[in-house]
């Protein structure tokens, strides 16, 4: 697995996670978080990225023979814990954000899409899986950006566009996680660089979906 192509793809994923961390910090700033909160959050995020690379990439956390079904449950638990932690610590600042800020951040999924396509082309992940998930992330990014534009323009269809973007985005993540654990598990396994995105970017994107959907439900009351 430690080929030049795989290493290059791994560096891309690490850079991608770093960009997502910076985007999260920017959202905190827009949401009027203090410099202390932003600094602490940034430190935690980048330590986590390093720990994730060490723990997953060096096979220190998950055994090679873990089943896809067990790993699927671990992912679900990790997502719940991650979103719960963000809710308990940062909800105040994220709920200050407008929908366009949330959806524009989802637009970064085009970078994830590029990563899927690249890894598929390099043979780092199965071709069919990479193409499918690449297009799904591209669709998620595209609908999110359209929703952001319609929201800024205050069109009558803005809420519909927001719902569509959130539904597509959440479905995208669920399908990708399910595919990793039950379709291409023997090709990817628990210590592939794809898991860096699952346990970092996936949680961040789900959190942003959660905030967006919460605002849709509450702002219309």
MIDODO-979999 format. One record per residue: residue number from 0; x, y, z of N, C-alpha, C in turn. Coordinates in steps of 0.001 Angstrom, whole numbers. Layout:
BEGIN
(site NUM; (X; Y; Z); (X; Y; Z); (X; Y; Z))
...
This chain:
BEGIN
(site 0; (820; -1202; 0); (0; 0; 0); (860; 1261; 0))
(site 1; (2063; 1169; 596); (2908; 2362; 716); (3627; 2674; -602))
(site 2; (2862; 2841; -1660); (3420; 3211; -2946); (3522; 4724; -3041))
(site 3; (4218; 5194; -4068); (4329; 6639; -4274); (2952; 7262; -4470))
(site 4; (2088; 6580; -5218); (736; 7089; -5459); (-46; 7189; -4150))
(site 5; (71; 6165; -3316); (-658; 6175; -2049); (-152; 7286; -1131))
(site 6; (1149; 7459; -1065); (1720; 8504; -225); (1291; 9891; -696))
(site 7; (1289; 10083; -2023); (862; 11364; -2575); (-601; 11632; -2230))
(site 8; (-1433; 10579; -2333); (-2848; 10718; -1996); (-3032; 11006; -512))
(site 9; (-2189; 10408; 310); (-2263; 10639; 1751); (-1922; 12088; 2092))
(site 10; (-910; 12625; 1452); (-552; 14029; 1669); (-1703; 14936; 1249))
(site 11; (-2370; 14580; 157); (-3517; 15369; -294); (-4616; 15368; 768))
(site 12; (-4891; 14186; 1328); (-5932; 14075; 2346); (-5571; 14893; 3584))
(site 13; (-4311; 14865; 3983); (-3876; 15652; 5142); (-4030; 17152; 4882))
(site 14; (-3684; 17584; 3668); (-3859; 18991; 3300); (-5351; 19342; 3294))
(site 15; (-6171; 18436; 2754); (-7617; 18649; 2723); (-8179; 18800; 4127))
(site 16; (-7787; 17919; 5029); (-8267; 18029; 6409); (-7818; 19335; 7051))
(site 17; (-6611; 19777; 6712); (-6110; 21050; 7257); (-6931; 22222; 6731))
(site 18; (-7310; 22171; 5454); (-8156; 23219; 4872); (-9522; 23242; 5560))
(site 19; (-10062; 22064; 5827); (-11355; 21991; 6515); (-11252; 22551; 7932))
(site 20; (-10134; 22280; 8585); (-9929; 22827; 9932); (-9888; 24346; 9887))
(site 21; (-9182; 24899; 8906); (-9108; 26356; 8761); (-10481; 26943; 8440))
(site 22; (-11262; 26233; 7629); (-12615; 26696; 7312); (-13474; 26722; 8572))
(site 23; (-13305; 25714; 9419); (-14055; 25673; 10669); (-13691; 26855; 11565))
(site 24; (-12415; 27184; 11601); (-11971; 28323; 12406); (-12510; 29635; 11843))
(site 25; (-12584; 29721; 10513); (-13158; 30917; 9897); (-14629; 31062; 10257))
(site 26; (-15343; 29943; 10274); (-16747; 29986; 10667); (-16897; 30447; 12114))
(site 27; (-15988; 29995; 12963); (-16028; 30443; 14360); (-15818; 31949; 14451))
(site 28; (-14906; 32456; 13650); (-14653; 33894; 13646); (-15890; 34661; 13181))
(site 29; (-16506; 34170; 12105); (-17723; 34812; 11604); (-18832; 34726; 12644))
(site 30; (-18846; 33609; 13387); (-19859; 33413; 14427); (-19559; 34141; 15723))
(site 31; (-18522; 35005; 15692); (-18176; 35874; 16819); (-17586; 35124; 18023))
(site 32; (-16843; 34055; 17740); (-16120; 33389; 18820); (-14907; 34227; 19205))
(site 33; (-14492; 34124; 20443); (-13333; 34879; 20909); (-12047; 34286; 20339))
(site 34; (-10978; 35073; 20388); (-9693; 34580; 19908); (-9220; 33375; 20710))
(site 35; (-9554; 33363; 21969); (-9165; 32229; 22812); (-9849; 30947; 22351))
(site 36; (-11155; 31036; 22102); (-11901; 29873; 21625); (-11349; 29390; 20289))
(site 37; (-11078; 30312; 19383); (-10553; 29954; 18065); (-9178; 29304; 18199))
(site 38; (-8328; 29855; 19061); (-6990; 29301; 19247); (-7042; 27893; 19835))
(site 39; (-7874; 27723; 20853); (-7998; 26401; 21484); (-8553; 25384; 20488))
(site 40; (-9590; 25792; 19763); (-10201; 24889; 18778); (-9200; 24518; 17695))
(site 41; (-8470; 25508; 17191); (-7473; 25241; 16156); (-6397; 24290; 16642))
(site 42; (-5943; 24477; 17866); (-4918; 23594; 18428); (-5434; 22161; 18533))
(site 43; (-6667; 22017; 19024); (-7259; 20685; 19157); (-7419; 20020; 17791))
(site 44; (-7890; 20780; 16806); (-8125; 20225; 15473); (-6830; 19728; 14840))
(site 45; (-5769; 20515; 14923); (-4534; 20124; 14262); (-3812; 19013; 15021))
(site 46; (-3963; 18982; 16342); (-3433; 17842; 17094); (-4193; 16579; 16696))
(site 47; (-5506; 16708; 16508); (-6320; 15560; 16099); (-5909; 15050; 14723))
(site 48; (-5642; 15964; 13793); (-5212; 15553; 12446); (-3909; 14757; 12525))
(site 49; (-2980; 15230; 13345); (-1705; 14523; 13512); (-1929; 13166; 14178))
(site 50; (-2764; 13152; 15227); (-3050; 11901; 15935); (-3729; 10898; 15007))
(site 51; (-4654; 11391; 14194); (-5375; 10536; 13260); (-4416; 9883; 12279))
(site 52; (-3471; 10668; 11755); (-2485; 10133; 10810); (-1615; 9084; 11487))
(site 53; (-1192; 9372; 12712); (-376; 8423; 13458); (-1161; 7163; 13805))
(site 54; (-2375; 7354; 14307); (-3154; 6229; 14785); (-3693; 5331; 13696))
(site 55; (-4222; 5939; 12634); (-4798; 5152; 11546); (-3726; 4746; 10552))
(site 56; (-2933; 5708; 10098); (-1922; 5417; 9084); (-864; 4427; 9547))
(site 57; (-540; 4466; 10831); (471; 3551; 11369); (-141; 2323; 12033))
(site 58; (-1446; 2170; 11883); (-2163; 984; 12360); (-2057; 804; 13871))
(site 59; (-2122; 1908; 14616); (-2038; 1848; 16068); (-3402; 1759; 16746))
(site 60; (-4474; 2013; 15996); (-5805; 2059; 16609); (-6655; 848; 16233))
(site 61; (-6806; 611; 14941); (-7714; -446; 14488); (-6932; -1674; 14024))
(site 62; (-7314; -2851; 14486); (-6663; -4086; 14010); (-7008; -4355; 12546))
(site 63; (-6082; -4980; 11838); (-6294; -5222; 10410); (-7487; -6126; 10139))
(site 64; (-7773; -7022; 11068); (-8807; -8023; 10820); (-10184; -7608; 11318))
(site 65; (-10362; -6340; 11671); (-11675; -5877; 12105); (-12661; -5983; 10947))
(site 66; (-13894; -6357; 11236); (-14878; -6521; 10169); (-15467; -5180; 9751))
(site 67; (-15988; -5152; 8533); (-16617; -3931; 8038); (-17834; -3546; 8856))
(site 68; (-18602; -4554; 9304); (-19781; -4268; 10109); (-19435; -3630; 11439))
(site 69; (-18407; -4157; 12088); (-17960; -3582; 13356); (-17445; -2164; 13147))
(site 70; (-16703; -1973; 12059); (-16157; -655; 11784); (-17268; 342; 11486))
(site 71; (-18340; -118; 10844); (-19487; 747; 10559); (-20086; 1268; 11862))
(site 72; (-20207; 386; 12856); (-20736; 802; 14154); (-19793; 1800; 14818))
(site 73; (-18479; 1574; 14704); (-17490; 2504; 15263); (-17623; 3879; 14615))
(site 74; (-17827; 3912; 13303); (-17989; 5186; 12595); (-19227; 5922; 13100))
(site 75; (-20338; 5199; 13253); (-21571; 5826; 13734); (-21385; 6397; 15142))
(site 76; (-20736; 5617; 16006); (-20481; 6093; 17373); (-19570; 7319; 17340))
(site 77; (-18527; 7255; 16500); (-17604; 8380; 16384); (-18297; 9636; 15887))
(site 78; (-19205; 9479; 14921); (-19932; 10632; 14388); (-20834; 11241; 15452))
(site 79; (-21528; 10390; 16214); (-22417; 10889; 17265); (-21621; 11627; 18334))
(site 80; (-20494; 11044; 18738); (-19659; 11676; 19754); (-19072; 12997; 19251))
(site 81; (-18628; 12992; 17984); (-18040; 14205; 17411); (-19045; 15335; 17322))
(site 82; (-20237; 15026; 16814); (-21273; 16045; 16697); (-21736; 16498; 18082))
(site 83; (-21823; 15537; 19005); (-22214; 15892; 20368); (-21208; 16823; 21021))
(site 84; (-19918; 16561; 20803); (-18878; 17415; 21373); (-18931; 18811; 20773))
(site 85; (-19121; 18896; 19459); (-19226; 20201; 18811); (-20457; 20951; 19310))
(site 86; (-21537; 20214; 19523); (-22773; 20850; 20017); (-22568; 21420; 21422))
(site 87; (-21925; 20661; 22268); (-21742; 21089; 23654); (-20763; 22254; 23793))
(site 88; (-19801; 22336; 22869); (-18738; 23335; 23034); (-18862; 24545; 22109))
(site 89; (-19406; 24339; 20890); (-19346; 25419; 19894); (-20692; 25804; 19288))
(site 90; (-21782; 25238; 19797); (-23078; 25482; 19166); (-23430; 26970; 19132))
(site 91; (-23075; 27687; 20177); (-23412; 29114; 20265); (-22893; 29882; 19055))
(site 92; (-21687; 29582; 18638); (-21065; 30320; 17536); (-21571; 29858; 16178))
(site 93; (-21828; 28566; 16044); (-22320; 28066; 14758); (-23769; 28458; 14525))
(site 94; (-24559; 28556; 15595); (-25943; 28963; 15427); (-26062; 30453; 15137))
(site 95; (-24950; 31188; 15294); (-24921; 32600; 14895); (-24748; 32766; 13383))
(site 96; (-24350; 31696; 12717); (-24029; 31783; 11292); (-25289; 31803; 10439))
(site 97; (-25185; 32450; 9303); (-26275; 32430; 8331); (-26125; 31206; 7431))
(site 98; (-27209; 30850; 6764); (-27201; 29646; 5938); (-26163; 29700; 4807))
(site 99; (-25908; 30892; 4270); (-24946; 30932; 3162); (-23540; 30568; 3618))
(site 100; (-23197; 30920; 4865); (-21884; 30545; 5381); (-21773; 29025; 5512))
(site 101; (-22831; 28414; 5987); (-22833; 26961; 6156); (-22750; 26250; 4816))
(site 102; (-23547; 26708; 3856); (-23585; 26038; 2561); (-22311; 26273; 1747))
(site 103; (-21736; 27451; 1869); (-20487; 27713; 1154); (-19364; 26818; 1672))
(site 104; (-19405; 26505; 2966); (-18423; 25575; 3522); (-18627; 24180; 2950))
(site 105; (-19873; 23777; 2756); (-20148; 22486; 2125); (-19598; 22447; 692))
(site 106; (-19452; 23621; 98); (-18876; 23677; -1246); (-17455; 23156; -1303))
(site 107; (-16772; 23108; -161); (-15412; 22555; -117); (-15394; 21063; -433))
(site 108; (-16556; 20464; -457); (-16616; 19034; -784); (-16175; 18755; -2216))
(site 109; (-16081; 19797; -3026); (-15533; 19601; -4361); (-14073; 19133; -4266))
(site 110; (-13369; 19548; -3204); (-11998; 19088; -2991); (-11970; 17612; -2605))
(site 111; (-12974; 17183; -1842); (-13093; 15764; -1507); (-13390; 14975; -2770))
(site 112; (-14267; 15532; -3606); (-14582; 14897; -4889); (-13327; 14703; -5721))
(site 113; (-12496; 15735; -5795); (-11249; 15641; -6553); (-10350; 14550; -5977))
(site 114; (-10359; 14423; -4647); (-9559; 13392; -3995); (-10022; 11997; -4365))
(site 115; (-11340; 11779; -4394); (-11878; 10482; -4799); (-11477; 10151; -6236))
(site 116; (-11666; 11118; -7125); (-11325; 10879; -8528); (-9838; 10572; -8684))
(site 117; (-8996; 11317; -7968); (-7551; 11127; -8067); (-7145; 9759; -7547))
(site 118; (-7669; 9371; -6387); (-7306; 8074; -5826); (-7802; 6936; -6713))
(site 119; (-8965; 7118; -7329); (-9474; 6099; -8244); (-8573; 5988; -9476))
(site 120; (-8157; 7135; -10008); (-7299; 7140; -11198); (-5934; 6521; -10910))
(site 121; (-5438; 6710; -9695); (-4125; 6186; -9313); (-4186; 4732; -8846))
(site 122; (-5385; 4195; -8736); (-5526; 2818; -8278); (-5423; 2661; -6776))
(site 123; (-5544; 3770; -6040); (-5456; 3719; -4584); (-6766; 3212; -3983))
(site 124; (-7885; 3464; -4662); (-9183; 2917; -4282); (-9811; 2303; -5532))
(site 125; (-10775; 1395; -5376); (-11435; 803; -6540); (-12034; 1864; -7459))
(site 126; (-11898; 1662; -8751); (-12304; 2663; -9737); (-13784; 3010; -9642))
(site 127; (-14657; 1981; -9613); (-16092; 2245; -9597); (-16506; 3001; -8336))
(site 128; (-15922; 2620; -7223); (-16215; 3282; -5956); (-15771; 4744; -6003))
(site 129; (-14581; 5002; -6499); (-14058; 6366; -6568); (-14876; 7253; -7482))
(site 130; (-15294; 6720; -8625); (-16097; 7503; -9561); (-17457; 7836; -8957))
(site 131; (-18104; 6822; -8368); (-19419; 7041; -7773); (-19360; 8094; -6674))
(site 132; (-18435; 7921; -5752); (-18361; 8842; -4621); (-17831; 10212; -5032))
(site 133; (-16979; 10243; -6062); (-16509; 11525; -6569); (-17655; 12356; -7114))
(site 134; (-18522; 11728; -7901); (-19668; 12444; -8451); (-20660; 12836; -7358))
(site 135; (-20811; 11972; -6342); (-21747; 12292; -5261); (-21274; 13505; -4465))
(site 136; (-19982; 13568; -4172); (-19467; 14727; -3456); (-19554; 15989; -4324))
(site 137; (-19317; 15830; -5620); (-19443; 16978; -6520); (-20885; 17483; -6527))
(site 138; (-21837; 16552; -6541); (-23256; 16938; -6513); (-23596; 17631; -5204))
(site 139; (-23032; 17148; -4096); (-23277; 17770; -2791); (-22737; 19194; -2762))
(site 140; (-21525; 19372; -3277); (-20920; 20705; -3307); (-21723; 21644; -4201))
(site 141; (-22127; 21147; -5362); (-22851; 21976; -6333); (-24195; 22437; -5762))
(site 142; (-24978; 21503; -5202); (-26291; 21878; -4667); (-26146; 22815; -3462))
(site 143; (-25076; 22639; -2684); (-24848; 23527; -1542); (-24561; 24947; -2005))
(site 144; (-23740; 25079; -3035); (-23417; 26415; -3540); (-24636; 27081; -4186))
(site 145; (-25452; 26294; -4884); (-26695; 26831; -5453); (-27615; 27312; -4329))
(site 146; (-27708; 26518; -3265); (-28548; 26900; -2133); (-28041; 28187; -1485))
(site 147; (-26727; 28327; -1384); (-26148; 29539; -798); (-26496; 30766; -1637))
(site 148; (-26403; 30625; -2947); (-26716; 31741; -3850); (-28188; 32138; -3733))
(site 149; (-29070; 31143; -3742); (-30504; 31428; -3657); (-30863; 32041; -2314))
(site 150; (-30148; 31613; -1262); (-30419; 32183; 55); (-29995; 33653; 109))
(site 151; (-28839; 33946; -435); (-28357; 35335; -448); (-29294; 36220; -1256))
(site 152; (-29804; 35685; -2360); (-30718; 36451; -3200); (-32138; 36503; -2626))
(site 153; (-32354; 35738; -1547); (-33647; 35731; -849); (-34798; 35353; -1782))
(site 154; (-34571; 34329; -2598); (-35604; 33883; -3522); (-36659; 33062; -2783))
(site 155; (-37794; 32899; -3400); (-38890; 32144; -2782); (-38557; 30667; -2630))
(site 156; (-37597; 30184; -3408); (-37233; 28761; -3376); (-36007; 28489; -2509))
(site 157; (-35584; 29480; -1728); (-34343; 29316; -963); (-34426; 28163; 40))
(site 158; (-35547; 28031; 759); (-35659; 26957; 1747); (-35705; 25587; 1092))
(site 159; (-36386; 25517; -49); (-36422; 24252; -794); (-35020; 23849; -1228))
(site 160; (-34271; 24831; -1720); (-32895; 24558; -2145); (-32035; 24110; -969))
(site 161; (-32241; 24714; 195); (-31485; 24331; 1386); (-31813; 22904; 1808))
(site 162; (-33080; 22547; 1765); (-33467; 21179; 2112); (-32862; 20182; 1142))
(site 163; (-32914; 20500; -141); (-32354; 19601; -1157); (-30859; 19415; -930))
(site 164; (-30154; 20520; -682); (-28708; 20447; -464); (-28374; 19608; 759))
(site 165; (-29121; 19792; 1831); (-28863; 19029; 3055); (-29189; 17551; 2888))
(site 166; (-30284; 17256; 2223); (-30671; 15851; 2012); (-29639; 15137; 1145))
(site 167; (-29222; 15792; 54); (-28218; 15188; -822); (-26893; 15007; -79))
(site 168; (-26517; 16022; 698); (-25250; 15962; 1412); (-25203; 14861; 2456))
(site 169; (-26267; 14733; 3256); (-26310; 13689; 4280); (-26373; 12307; 3629))
(site 170; (-27186; 12172; 2583); (-27281; 10896; 1868); (-25935; 10490; 1295))
(site 171; (-25224; 11456; 753); (-23891; 11229; 204); (-22972; 10603; 1256))
(site 172; (-22938; 11193; 2438); (-22063; 10690; 3507); (-22473; 9285; 3929))
(site 173; (-23765; 9045; 4081); (-24246; 7722; 4495); (-23899; 6652; 3470))
(site 174; (-24051; 6988; 2189); (-23748; 6021; 1136); (-22252; 5721; 1093))
(site 175; (-21433; 6752; 1250); (-19983; 6549; 1213); (-19529; 5664; 2368))
(site 176; (-20001; 5962; 3572); (-19608; 5167; 4737); (-20075; 3722; 4580))
(site 177; (-21308; 3548; 4120); (-21839; 2200; 3904); (-21030; 1462; 2839))
(site 178; (-20676; 2171; 1774); (-19898; 1548; 692); (-18527; 1112; 1180))
(site 179; (-17875; 1960; 1980); (-16545; 1623; 2500); (-16610; 358; 3335))
(site 180; (-17629; 260; 4195); (-17699; -857; 5144); (-18262; -2145; 4565))
(site 181; (-19089; -2044; 3525); (-19772; -3244; 3042); (-19554; -3551; 1558))
(site 182; (-18951; -2633; 815); (-18725; -2878; -606); (-17246; -3064; -907))
(site 183; (-16422; -2138; -484); (-14999; -2189; -836); (-14116; -2388; 400))
(site 184; (-14665; -3006; 1436); (-13914; -3163; 2681); (-12601; -3921; 2473))
(site 185; (-12641; -4976; 1669); (-11430; -5778; 1457); (-10369; -4998; 699))
(site 186; (-10746; -3956; -23); (-9789; -3140; -773); (-9272; -1957; 46))
(site 187; (-10050; -1509; 1008); (-9695; -307; 1773); (-9294; -649; 3205))
(site 188; (-10177; -1306; 3931); (-9863; -1694; 5294); (-9846; -516; 6261))
(site 189; (-9459; -783; 7522); (-9584; 229; 8577); (-8465; 1268; 8617))
(site 190; (-7355; 1015; 7939); (-6188; 1894; 8082); (-5827; 2637; 6796))
(site 191; (-6769; 2736; 5887); (-6568; 3455; 4625); (-6712; 4960; 4860))
(site 192; (-6077; 5752; 3995); (-6173; 7208; 4178); (-7593; 7734; 3980))
(site 193; (-8476; 6936; 3358); (-9875; 7336; 3248); (-10504; 7526; 4625))
(site 194; (-10016; 6762; 5605); (-10581; 6858; 6950); (-10240; 8190; 7613))
(site 195; (-9179; 8858; 7137); (-8861; 10192; 7665); (-10026; 11145; 7406))
(site 196; (-10606; 11021; 6218); (-11727; 11883; 5839); (-12989; 11476; 6593))
(site 197; (-13188; 10157; 6723); (-14378; 9661; 7415); (-14456; 10200; 8838))
(site 198; (-13333; 10151; 9557); (-13335; 10524; 10967); (-13022; 11999; 11213))
(site 199; (-12832; 12771; 10133); (-12612; 14211; 10309); (-13570; 15006; 9437))
(site 200; (-13332; 15003; 8139); (-14193; 15763; 7238); (-15636; 15323; 7304))
(site 201; (-15851; 14002; 7390); (-17219; 13502; 7444); (-17980; 14042; 8637))
(site 202; (-17314; 14082; 9789); (-17958; 14593; 11006); (-18223; 16090; 10885))
(site 203; (-17269; 16833; 10332); (-17448; 18278; 10171); (-18617; 18579; 9234))
(site 204; (-18661; 17887; 8090); (-19752; 18128; 7146); (-21103; 17745; 7748))
(site 205; (-21149; 16638; 8515); (-22394; 16252; 9174); (-22817; 17301; 10200))
(site 206; (-21859; 17844; 10921); (-22156; 18881; 11905); (-22762; 20111; 11231))
(site 207; (-22184; 20510; 10121); (-22701; 21674; 9405); (-24108; 21398; 8870))
(site 208; (-24343; 20170; 8403); (-25701; 19789; 7997); (-26651; 19894; 9188))
(site 209; (-26218; 19412; 10338); (-27051; 19451; 11546); (-27450; 20885; 11879))
(site 210; (-26474; 21790; 11855); (-26751; 23189; 12175); (-27706; 23791; 11144))
(site 211; (-27462; 23510; 9866); (-28304; 24058; 8801); (-29742; 23575; 8925))
(site 212; (-29913; 22267; 9175); (-31259; 21704; 9301); (-31953; 22256; 10554))
(site 213; (-31189; 22371; 11630); (-31760; 22943; 12870); (-32275; 24354; 12617))
(site 214; (-31505; 25150; 11896); (-31909; 26520; 11615); (-33128; 26539; 10685))
(site 215; (-33190; 25607; 9739); (-34355; 25540; 8866); (-35615; 25242; 9665))
(site 216; (-35504; 24343; 10629); (-36666; 23940; 11417); (-37087; 25023; 12406))
(site 217; (-36130; 25731; 12972); (-36451; 26690; 14020); (-36717; 28095; 13502))
(site 218; (-36041; 28491; 12419); (-36218; 29847; 11904); (-37586; 30064; 11301))
(site 219; (-38257; 28975; 10938); (-39569; 29109; 10301); (-40722; 29020; 11287))
(site 220; (-40386; 28876; 12581); (-41451; 28786; 13578); (-41995; 30165; 13919))
